[in-house]
Amino acid sequence: MINTEKLRWGILGAARINQQLMPAIVAAKNSQLVAIASRRPNAAAETLALYAADEKNVRIFASPEELLDDDSIQAVYIPLASKEHAEWTLRAIARGKHVLCEKPMALTVADIEAIERAAADQQVQVMEGFMYRFHPQHLRVKEIIDAGLIGDVRTVRTSFSYLMQPARQYRINDSIENGSGAMWDIGCYAIHAARLPFYGQEPVAVTTMAKHINTGADISCNGILDFADGRYAQFDFGFEHARRAEYEIIGTKGGLKCHNVWAKAAETPVISWWTEAGEQQQETLALANHFQLEVEHFADCVLNNKQPALSLSDAKNNCKIIIATLESIKSARQIQIS
Ligand SMILES: NC(=O)c1ccc[n+]([C@@H]2O[C@H](COP(=O)([O-])OP(=O)(O)OC[C@H]3O[C@@H](n4cnc5c(N)ncnc54)[C@H](OP(=O)(O)O)[C@@H]3O)[C@@H](O)[C@H]2O)c1
């Protein structure tokens, strides 16, 4: 029997990304926004007024700890700065909360392993918030590949970038080791999306180069993942380029391109594909809100005891590749990924 209960959500910080997630939780059919916390006076109330003004019964907490102490809250969304993700995910799990944590879930594989153990002990669900994966356009990509239209996947290219604006300089004011810079912000998408067309097969090695600024943050990066047997994924990302969020997949018989991986609810998703046989298609897909679909998926997993589509193994694999990528940048060598 389907559970018709609504999952009661608390948000652990007054972050900018709430502009997307807060309306998504409010709109999700199986969710209810019940609380938000911020360590800055008035910031939580201001965020609520901006993005969920019609929600009258949302409680405001002066600290994330107080929110976690409230037993009526079942799940938390963690939109804190990347370097705080692992710590607050662990604190939330310890209070018995289910956790949807923004990407990247952690800056080390060891932290994700600790999260995995804690979640198993507390019997709670935890998922890394790669919202893009909930957009139906990637299912259409899988259909095209599974139908054999482009043949066997041989090469993948992913590109994620935007031009850093002065108001967002705080994203690069610390070192890459502390979660600052392009790698943890958008590189994690470039690597995650590069793994998508290989359906569970992970890369065996990576070679990468990057430009850093004086804070130790990376702002431009190019790399190649080796998926063995001549199959490669090239990725590039950075803050010195025009906005792109796209991937291209080349197979033995043709290719396809997903033009807007970050397609928001009002942005028309477009996929184009071609075959050596001379077929060329540009498909316009239905609008979809991947933030809302992500929230509904996670709530469904919690309420009906299902495994989240994005597993902790997936989070560990992505983090492992990011760490190898950082090692490759530092050493200017190819790094094997075990
Ligand atoms: N899925 C997506 O599409 C997407 C998009 C953007 C970002 N993200 C991810 O979401 C996370 C948050 O990113 P964001 O850009 O939304 O972060 P942000 O606005 O910098 O907020 C992060 C945290 O920093 C604190 N904060 C915010 N503004 C502050 C200020 N002016 N002074 C001091 N502290 C401040 C807040 O905690 P308190 O309220 O407790 O002070 C907030 O929760 C990151 O991990 C990022 O990778 C995801």
The ligand as an SDF file (V2000), in Angstrom:
LIG
                    3D

 48 52  0  0  0  0  0  0  0  0999 V2000
   21.9410   21.7190   -6.6250 N   0  0  0  0  0  0  0  0  0  0  0  0
   22.1740   22.9300   -7.1220 C   0  0  0  0  0  0  0  0  0  0  0  0
   21.6460   23.3250   -8.1640 O   0  0  0  0  0  0  0  0  0  0  0  0
   23.0840   23.8490   -6.3810 C   0  0  0  0  0  0  0  0  0  0  0  0
   23.2300   25.1710   -6.8030 C   0  0  0  0  0  0  0  0  0  0  0  0
   24.0180   26.0200   -6.0340 C   0  0  0  0  0  0  0  0  0  0  0  0
   24.6680   25.5230   -4.9210 C   0  0  0  0  0  0  0  0  0  0  0  0
   24.5470   24.2210   -4.5590 N   0  0  0  0  0  0  0  0  0  0  0  0
   25.2260   23.6950   -3.3670 C   0  0  0  0  0  0  0  0  0  0  0  0
   24.5050   24.1760   -2.2500 O   0  0  0  0  0  0  0  0  0  0  0  0
   25.3910   24.5140   -1.1920 C   0  0  0  0  0  0  0  0  0  0  0  0
   25.1230   25.9340   -0.8060 C   0  0  0  0  0  0  0  0  0  0  0  0
   25.4330   26.8070   -1.8880 O   0  0  0  0  0  0  0  0  0  0  0  0
   24.9130   28.3310   -1.8640 P   0  0  0  0  0  0  0  0  0  0  0  0
   25.5680   29.0580   -2.9680 O   0  0  0  0  0  0  0  0  0  0  0  0
   23.4390   28.3320   -1.7870 O   0  0  0  0  0  0  0  0  0  0  0  0
   25.5660   28.7710   -0.4850 O   0  0  0  0  0  0  0  0  0  0  0  0
   25.4960   30.1130    0.3650 P   0  0  0  0  0  0  0  0  0  0  0  0
   24.4310   31.0420   -0.0880 O   0  0  0  0  0  0  0  0  0  0  0  0
   26.8930   30.6320    0.4720 O   0  0  0  0  0  0  0  0  0  0  0  0
   25.0550   29.5480    1.7860 O   0  0  0  0  0  0  0  0  0  0  0  0
   25.7520   28.5020    2.4430 C   0  0  0  0  0  0  0  0  0  0  0  0
   25.6210   28.7210    3.9560 C   0  0  0  0  0  0  0  0  0  0  0  0
   26.4670   29.8100    4.3320 O   0  0  0  0  0  0  0  0  0  0  0  0
   25.7970   30.6400    5.2560 C   0  0  0  0  0  0  0  0  0  0  0  0
   25.6750   31.9860    4.6300 N   0  0  0  0  0  0  0  0  0  0  0  0
   24.9280   32.3420    3.5730 C   0  0  0  0  0  0  0  0  0  0  0  0
   25.0720   33.6660    3.2880 N   0  0  0  0  0  0  0  0  0  0  0  0
   25.9580   34.1270    4.1850 C   0  0  0  0  0  0  0  0  0  0  0  0
   26.5120   35.3900    4.4390 C   0  0  0  0  0  0  0  0  0  0  0  0
   26.1820   36.4540    3.7090 N   0  0  0  0  0  0  0  0  0  0  0  0
   27.3850   35.5050    5.4640 N   0  0  0  0  0  0  0  0  0  0  0  0
   27.7140   34.4510    6.2180 C   0  0  0  0  0  0  0  0  0  0  0  0
   27.2010   33.2080    6.0390 N   0  0  0  0  0  0  0  0  0  0  0  0
   26.3420   33.0530    5.0410 C   0  0  0  0  0  0  0  0  0  0  0  0
   24.4220   30.0470    5.5130 C   0  0  0  0  0  0  0  0  0  0  0  0
   24.3790   29.3610    6.7600 O   0  0  0  0  0  0  0  0  0  0  0  0
   23.5640   30.0830    7.9470 P   0  0  0  0  0  0  0  0  0  0  0  0
   22.2130   30.3830    7.4210 O   0  0  0  0  0  0  0  0  0  0  0  0
   23.5530   29.0980    9.0740 O   0  0  0  0  0  0  0  0  0  0  0  0
   24.3400   31.3290    8.2530 O   0  0  0  0  0  0  0  0  0  0  0  0
   24.2110   29.1000    4.3670 C   0  0  0  0  0  0  0  0  0  0  0  0
   23.4670   27.9700    4.7010 O   0  0  0  0  0  0  0  0  0  0  0  0
   26.8120   24.2720   -1.7190 C   0  0  0  0  0  0  0  0  0  0  0  0
   27.2790   23.0420   -1.2330 O   0  0  0  0  0  0  0  0  0  0  0  0
   26.6560   24.1940   -3.2210 C   0  0  0  0  0  0  0  0  0  0  0  0
   27.5750   23.2700   -3.7940 O   0  0  0  0  0  0  0  0  0  0  0  0
   23.7460   23.3940   -5.2530 C   0  0  0  0  0  0  0  0  0  0  0  0
  1  2  1  0
  2  3  2  0
  2  4  1  0
  4  5  1  0
  4 48  2  0
  5  6  2  0
  6  7  1  0
  7  8  2  0
  8  9  1  0
  8 48  1  0
  9 10  1  0
  9 46  1  0
 10 11  1  0
 11 12  1  0
 11 44  1  0
 12 13  1  0
 13 14  1  0
 14 15  2  0
 14 16  1  0
 14 17  1  0
 17 18  1  0
 18 19  2  0
 18 20  1  0
 18 21  1  0
 21 22  1  0
 22 23  1  0
 23 24  1  0
 23 42  1  0
 24 25  1  0
 25 26  1  0
 25 36  1  0
 26 27  1  0
 26 35  1  0
 27 28  2  0
 28 29  1  0
 29 30  1  0
 29 35  2  0
 30 31  1  0
 30 32  2  0
 32 33  1  0
 33 34  2  0
 34 35  1  0
 36 37  1  0
 36 42  1  0
 37 38  1  0
 38 39  2  0
 38 40  1  0
 38 41  1  0
 42 43  1  0
 44 45  1  0
 44 46  1  0
 46 47  1  0
M  CHG  2   8   1  16  -1
M  END
$$$$
